[in-house]
Amino acid sequence: MQEQQLLKPNEWSYCDFFWADKKDPQGTSCLTGFEVLLQKQLKGKQIQKEMAEFIRERIKIEEEYAKSLSKLSQIPLASQEEG
């Protein structure tokens, strides 16, 4: 069977992985399309956890900022000024 010609031979590309297994750059092992997708999904899961933590921290900061602004708005300014 003739080896498939890769669309992006110098890259790890989805379009080339799902037709046949691809050897790693050292030629020691093959990766299947499933393995590539699994690795991508696991990385995505980790990124989602990191983003969720980032957003939780951002929420805390925004809540503290809102409380500080609320306190600041209670301070009377120019209450003694006339005219």
For each residue, the residues with C-beta under 8 A, 3 or more apart:
1:
2:
3: 20
4: 16 19 20
5:
6: 9 13 16 22
7: 13 15 16
8: 11 13 15 16
9: 6 16
10:
11: 8
12: 17 22 36
13: 6 7 8 16 17
14: 17 18 33 36
15: 7 8 18
16: 4 6 7 8 9 13 19 22
17: 12 13 14 22 31 32 33 36
18: 14 15 33
19: 4 16
20: 3 4
21: 30 31 32
22: 6 12 16 17 30 31
23: 27 28 29 30 31
24: 27 28 29 30 31
25:
26:
27: 23 24
28: 23 24
29: 23 24
30: 21 22 23 24
31: 17 21 22 23 24 35 36
32: 17 21 35 36
33: 14 17 18 36 37
34: 37 38
35: 31 32 38 39
36: 12 14 17 31 32 33 39 40
37: 33 34 40 41
38: 34 35 41 42
39: 35 36 42 43
40: 36 37 43 44
41: 37 38 44 45
42: 38 39 45 46
43: 39 40 46 47
44: 40 41 47 48
45: 41 42 48 49
46: 42 43 49 50
47: 43 44 50 51
48: 44 45 51 52
49: 45 46 52 53
50: 46 47 53 54
51: 47 48 54 55
52: 48 49 55 56
53: 49 50 56 57
54: 50 51 57 58
55: 51 52 58 59
56: 52 53 59 60
57: 53 54 60 61
58: 54 55 61 62
59: 55 56 62 63
60: 56 57 63 64
61: 57 58 64 65
62: 58 59 65 66
63: 59 60 66 67
64: 60 61 67 68
65: 61 62 68 69
66: 62 63 69 70
67: 63 64 70 71
68: 64 65 71 72
69: 65 66 72 73
70: 66 67 73 74
71: 67 68 74 75
72: 68 69 75
73: 69 70
74: 70 71
75: 71 72
76: 79
77:
78: 81
79: 76
80:
81: 78
82:
83:
